[in-house]
């Protein structure tokens, strides 16, 4: 199954869970988190940080951020 990569996590600043809740109001927090974990397992997304400061990135953007540092 191919999961679409949402455009709101493809930028260089990533997206915190609070922002994802705003753009996906019809989905529960558990549904959004499950989708993100599936994307992470498939190598499409990565989580950077912890707790409220954590941000989700596409895997490609996370790799780009690593190469800049």
Backbone torsions as a table, in degrees:
resi	resn	phi	psi	omega
1	UNK	NA	129.0	178.7
2	UNK	-96.1	124.5	179.0
3	UNK	-94.7	132.7	176.2
4	UNK	-71.1	144.7	178.0
5	UNK	-93.7	114.4	-179.0
6	UNK	-61.1	140.4	-177.4
7	UNK	-67.9	-21.4	-177.3
8	UNK	-75.9	-6.9	173.8
9	UNK	-112.7	12.4	-178.4
10	UNK	-94.2	-3.5	179.2
11	UNK	-83.2	173.4	-175.2
12	UNK	-77.1	-11.9	-178.8
13	UNK	-99.3	-4.9	178.7
14	UNK	70.5	-170.4	-178.7
15	UNK	-141.0	124.6	175.1
16	UNK	-76.1	161.4	-179.2
17	UNK	-58.1	-36.2	179.6
18	UNK	-60.7	-38.3	178.5
19	UNK	-70.1	-38.5	178.4
20	UNK	-64.1	-35.9	176.5
21	UNK	-62.5	-36.4	-179.5
22	UNK	-68.9	-39.6	-177.1
23	UNK	-86.6	-11.1	178.0
24	UNK	-126.6	59.5	-173.7
25	UNK	-67.3	-23.6	-178.3
26	UNK	-79.5	-16.1	-178.4
27	UNK	-97.7	143.5	177.0
28	UNK	-73.3	162.3	177.1
29	UNK	-58.1	-39.6	179.4
30	UNK	-64.2	-39.1	179.3
31	UNK	-65.1	-43.7	179.7
32	UNK	-64.6	-45.5	179.7
33	UNK	-63.4	-38.8	178.0
34	UNK	-63.0	-43.2	178.7
35	UNK	-61.9	-43.8	-179.6
36	UNK	-65.6	-39.3	177.8
37	UNK	-65.3	-37.6	176.2
38	UNK	-64.6	-42.2	177.8
39	UNK	-64.7	-37.9	178.2
40	UNK	-64.8	-43.0	179.3
41	UNK	-64.9	-31.9	179.2
42	UNK	-83.6	-2.7	179.2
43	UNK	81.9	16.9	-177.8
44	UNK	-96.5	-20.5	-178.2
45	UNK	-140.9	157.4	177.9
46	UNK	-141.3	148.6	180.0
47	UNK	-104.5	129.2	178.9
48	UNK	-119.5	128.5	178.6
49	UNK	97.1	-175.8	-177.7
50	UNK	-136.2	156.3	175.1
51	UNK	53.8	-135.7	-174.7
52	UNK	-69.9	-23.1	-179.5
53	UNK	-84.1	-6.6	-177.8
54	UNK	-65.7	145.0	178.3
55	UNK	-133.7	144.1	176.6
56	UNK	-97.0	135.8	178.5
57	UNK	-127.9	156.8	167.6
58	UNK	-70.3	153.9	-178.2
59	UNK	-61.5	-37.6	179.8
60	UNK	-64.3	-42.9	180.0
61	UNK	-69.0	-35.5	177.2
62	UNK	-63.6	-39.6	178.4
63	UNK	-66.1	-39.2	177.5
64	UNK	-63.6	-39.8	178.9
65	UNK	-64.9	-37.1	178.3
66	UNK	-65.5	-39.0	-178.0
67	UNK	-70.6	-24.1	179.3
68	UNK	-78.2	-31.2	-176.5
69	UNK	-73.9	NA	NA
